[in-house]
Amino acid sequence: MDLKEFRAGFWQPQVGYKSFQPHPINHTLTWADPELNMLLEEATLKLGELNTYSELAPSIDLFIQMHVVKEATQSSRIEGTKTAMDEALMRKEDLQPERRDDWDEVHNYIEAMNGAIAELEKLPLSLRLLRHTHQQLMQGVRGQHKNPGEFRTSQNWIGGASLRDAAFVPPHHLDVQALMGDLEAFLHNTDARVPHLIKIAIAHYQFETIHPFLDGNGRLGRLLITLYLVSNGILRRPVLYLSDFLEKNKPLYYDNLTGVRTHNNLNQWLRFFLVAVAETCTQALTTLKQVLALKQQVEGERIHPLGRRIPQAQQLLQLFYQRPVLSARDVTAALGGSPTSTNKLLADLESLGILREMTGYKRNRLFVFSEYLALFEG
């Protein structure tokens, strides 16, 4: 099918409302738009550059988890949570009670993402894996009573107080299984000669249009992007996450998804998606380079005044690379030393301007590696 001939679907009359019935997507798509080709080439080259760098960079696993935390925070923020990245890195008990529900949602996303990536080593990217990931995503948070891990068996809608005034009504629940089966077949159809970035852009659009679960569709649909790229070897390490770009451009994100449904404008959605990939790759690459430069600087000249205590300081910093907000008791437990020696080391790193105590308390103190955290918050 030529891109110009693409038809997203049609409005299906239901009892008292109309739902949008998307057409199947499992077929080859072609186009003759040179601008789309240029954007695809740029995004592919940027992705290759990030991929290569992530394989060569030392200690990359320390920093992948920070990318996951950022993705979880931003993807959840699109859905309305208020958790900031520094809060996501704290322990739940260190937060004010009113902030803990949002914290739960962010951490469910982190666990769901890590669990899904681990499962890809044993399972293909499939409806089974998506349902299991959705179950993890919704465990114990808002939406936990809306059949986690199961495709919906009732009608849902987006925006508005009811089906009659909804901004968008996805397809009838009786069509969800067949549409998701078509989506799964498309993801694995090697005969459909569609480049991977174009394929996952279309698949993300279709997933959000089907809205197969009663809740959590946005978060899972964005998670699907990274899972697809990892499962197909396009990303050898999970270092690309689009939610930060999508959150910063949220009106455009929603407008472009809507434009496919209302005006069959798949071309504009594909352009937006490819720009998102290219810019996110550039940002991720810049962050990784800055992280490694900071690591070299801190572990070199900046802790040099500690003399014989340098090995202990390096060991402590490894903890802060994994989680740059830590309590003094967490550090003591991890290092296995006495509270006195731990507090002395923390004080030394604070005096060197590497760590900052963020509570102002004499007890239950929290320390943050601010420069490091700021590289991921930008």
N, C-alpha and C positions, 0 to 999 in steps of 0.2 A: 504494500500500500504506500502511495506517495503521501508525504506529510500534509500536503494541501488538501487531500481527500479525507483526512482524519475526521471522524465524527465521534464525539465523546459519549453520546448516549441520548436518551430522550426522557421526558417526564411521563411517568406512569400513573394514571388515575388510581387512587385508593379510596377507601371509605372516608370522605371528608377532607382529604388532602391529596397531594401528588408527591410521589417519591421519584428520585432520579435513578434511572436504570442505565448504568454504564454498559457500553458495548465491550465484548471481550477484546483483549489486547494481544493474545498469543499469535502474532503473525510478524512478518518482516516489514520494516518501515524504511522507506527511502526518502531522500530529499535532494534538492538542488540549490540549497541556500548557502552561498559561499561564506556568509557571516557565521552561520551555525558551524560550518566546517572549521573556521578559524578559532572559534571559541572551544570547540571540541579538541583541537590540536593543542591549544594553550593549556587547557585543563589537564589533558593527558600528560603533557611534558612536565607540568608542575607536580602532578601526582607521582610521576617517575622519579623526579628529583627528590621529593620528600621520602619516597620509598627507599631510595639508595642511601640517603643520609641516615635514615632511621636504622639501617642495617649496619652502618659503619660507626655510628656514634657510640662511644663507651657509656656504660651504665644506663642504657636506654630504658630498661625495664623500670628503673626508679622513677622515670618521668612520664611513662605511659599512663600510670595510675593518676597522675595529676591531670592529664588530658581527659581521662574518664570522669574525674570529679568535676571538671569544668563542663564537660558535655552534660552530665547529669544535672548540674545546677542550672545551666542555660535552657536545656530542654524542658525541665520542670517549670522554669520561670515563664516560658511561653504559655504554659497551662495555668499560670496564675500564682505559683508559689513565690514566697518572698525570701527564701533562704539565699544568703550570700555565700561566696565560695569559702571565706574564712570560717563561717558558721558550719558549712558542710564538712569541714575538716576537724571540727571539734567533736568531742564525745557528747552524746545526747544529754547526759546529766549536767554538762557544763553550760547548757543553754537555758534561757528563760522558758518556763513551761508553755507559754503561748507560741513559741517558735518550734516546738518539737514535732508537731504534725507535718509541717513542711519538710523538716529534716528527715522524717521517716520516708517521705516520697522520694527525696533526692537519693537517699541511701538504698532504697529499693531499686532505683534505676541503676546505681553503681553495681549492686549485686546481680541484677538481671543482665546487664551488659557483660560483666566478667563471666557469669555463668554461661551465657549464650556463646561467647567466644570460645570458652573451654569445650562446650558441647560440639562445636563445629569440627573438632578433632575426631569425633565419633559419629556424628550425624550430619547429613547434608542440610543445607538451608531449606527447610520444609515447613508445611503448615503445623506439623507436630512440634517442631522446635519453636515456632512462633507462639503457639498456644502455651507451651511450657514457660517460655520467657514472659508472656503476659501474666501468667499465674504468679510468677516471682515479682513482677512489677507492681501488682495490685495487692499483694499480701499485707494485710493489717493496716491499709491506708484508705483514704476516700475511694470509694468504688469497690471495696473488698466484698460487698454484698451483691455486686453486679456480675456474678458468674465469672470470676477470674479464670482464665485459661479455656474458656468456652466461647465459641462464636454465638452471637446474640440470637435469641429466639423471640425477640419483640422489636418493634420499630424504635429507632432513636432519631435524634435530630440535633442540629447545631444552631445555636442562637435562638432567641425568642423564648416565650414562656410555654408554648405548646406547638404541636404539629401545624396548626393553622397559621401561626405567624413566624414560623422558623425561617432562619436565613438559608438553611439548606437541609433537605431531608434525603438521607442516603437510601439505597435500594431496600426493598422489602426483605425482611429476614429470611423468607423462604428461598431467596435467590443468593444469599450470602455464600453458602457452601460451594455452589457451582462457580460463582465469580472468583472466589479464592482459589479454587482448583485451577481455573484458567490462569490466574496470576502466578501460581506455583509452576505451572507448565511453561509459562513464558520465561520465568527466571532460569529454567533449565533447558530451554529450547536452543540447542546449538545450531539448528538448521535456520533459525531466524537470524539472519546476518545483521544483527544490530550491535554496535559498539557497546561495551559494558557501561560506560557512563550514561549513554542515552537510555540503555535498558533500565538501569536502576532509577533514573529520573522518571521514566514512564511508570515503573512499578510503584515508586513512592506516591506519585499522583493517584494511581489506581487504588492503592491501599487506603489512602485518606478518603477517597470517594466512596469506596465500599463501606468504610467505617465498620469493620466486621465485629468489633466488641462493643459492649455497652459503655465502656469507659477506657481511657488509656490509649486510644488510637493514635493520638498525635505523638506521644513519646515512643510508642513501639514503631510507628512508621518512620520516625527519624533514626531510631536504632537499626532498623532494617537496612539502611544505606550502608553503614559500616559493616554489618554482618555480610552483606552481599559482596562487598569489595574484598573482605578477608577470605570469604569462602571460595572466591574465584582466583585467589592469588594475586589480585590487582594491588592489594595492600598485603605485604608480608608481615607487617606489624600493625596493630590497631592504633594508628596515630592520627587518623583523619576523622573529625567530628564536626558536622555542619551546624549544630544548634546555636552556636554563638553568632554566626553570620545570620542565621534565620531569625534569631531573637532581635538582633539589631535592625533587621529589615522586615520586621513582622508584618506590617501592612502590605508591603510588596509581595511577601511570601503568600499571604492569604489571597491577595488580589490575583496573582498569577495562577494559583490553583483554581480559583473561581472562574477565571477567564477561559480555562480549558472547557469547563462544563457549560458556560453560557455562550461562548463564541467559538468553540472548537479550536482555541488558540494554543495548541500544543507547542508550536514553535517558540512563543514567548516564554512559556514555562521552561522549555529546554534551555533557552538562552540564560534565563535567570539561574537555573540549577548549575550550569557549567561555570558561570561567573562565581557562584558560591563555592564550587570546588576549587577553582583556581585561586581565589583570594584566601580561602581557608588554608590551602597548601602553603601559600606564601607566608601567612601568619604563623602556621605551625613550624615551618622551617626556621623562620626568624626566632621564634621562641626557643627552639631546641639549641640554636647556635648561641643565643644569649645565656641560656642555662649552663651550657658547657663552659662558656667564658667566665661566668660568675663562679662556677665550681672550681675552676682552675685558679682564679684570683683568690677566693676565700681560703682554699686549702693550701695555697702557696704563701704569698706575702702577708695576708691579713691575719693568719693565726701563727705566724712566725714568732711573735713575742712570747708565745706560751712555752717555748722551749721543749723540755722533756714531756710536757703534757700534750704535745701535738697529736700523738696517736689516739689519745682519749678524745680529743676534740674532733678528730676526723670520724671516729666511731659515732660520736654524738650527732655530728652533721648528717651522717647517713640516715639517721632516724628522721631528721627534719626534711630531707629530700623526699622521703616517702610520705610524710605528713607534716607540713610546715607549721602546724599549730599543735603544741603538745604541752601537757601539764608537767610540773616538776616531778610529780609522783609517777607519771608514765615513763619519763626518762629514767628515773631511778630503777623502776621495775625492768626496763629493757636492758639497761647497762649492767645491772646486778651489783652495783656498788652501794655505798652508804648514802643516805640523804644528804649528809654534810658534804661529801666529796662531789656529789651531783650538783648541789646548789652552788658550790664554789666554781665549778666548771661553767654552769649556766651564767653566773655573775660575770665570769671572765669574758665569755662570748658577748654578753650584753655590753660590757665596758668597751669592747672592741667594735661595737656598732653592728655586729652580725645578727644578734637576736634582740628582740624587744619584749619586755614584759607588758602584757596588755590589760591586766585587771587593776593594777594599783593596790592589790591586796597583799597582806603579809603571809596569808595562807591560801591554799588552793590556787596558786599562781599559774597563769598560762603564758607560754612564750611563743612568739611567732617569728619565723624567718621571713621578714617583711619583703626584702628585695627579691627573694626567690618567688614568693607568692605573687608579688606584683607582676611578674613576667607572664603569669597565666591569667591574671585578671584583666589585662589590657585589651 
